[in-house]
């Protein structure tokens, strides 16, 4: 299996430990934002169907 450092496309973003750490933090924040977005969407749909019916 090829590592991120050796990848042709992603290698330039992950070729140093500082860049890896920066991107992992960004991915972590995006993942947390996505979870919040999904939870808010489910709550919105719950209240939408609760008020219509």
C-alpha positions in Angstrom: 0.0 0.0 0.0 1.3 3.5 -0.9 1.8 6.1 1.8 0.6 9.6 1.6 4.2 10.9 1.2 4.7 8.8 -1.9 1.4 9.6 -3.6 1.7 11.6 -6.7 -1.3 13.9 -6.1 -1.6 14.0 -2.3 2.2 13.8 -1.6 2.7 17.6 -1.9 0.1 18.2 0.9 1.5 15.6 3.2 5.3 15.6 2.5 6.3 17.1 5.9 5.2 16.4 9.5 4.0 20.0 9.9 1.8 19.7 6.8 0.4 16.4 7.9 -0.5 17.8 11.3 -2.1 20.9 9.8 -4.2 18.8 7.4 -5.2 16.3 10.1 -6.5 19.2 12.2 -8.4 20.5 9.3 -9.9 17.1 8.6 -10.8 16.7 12.3 -12.6 20.1 12.3 -14.4 19.2 9.0 -15.5 15.9 10.5 -16.9 17.6 13.6 -18.7 20.2 11.5 -20.2 17.4 9.4 -21.5 15.6 12.5 -23.1 18.8 13.8 -24.6 19.4 10.3 -26.1 15.9 10.2 -27.5 16.2 13.8 -29.1 19.6 13.0 -30.6 18.2 9.8 -32.2 15.3 11.7 -33.5 17.7 14.4 -34.9 20.0 11.6 -36.6 17.1 9.9 -38.1 15.9 13.2 -39.6 19.3 14.0 -40.7 19.8 10.4 -42.7 16.5 10.4 -43.9 17.1 13.9 -45.4 20.5 13.0 -46.9 19.4 9.7 -48.6 16.3 11.1 
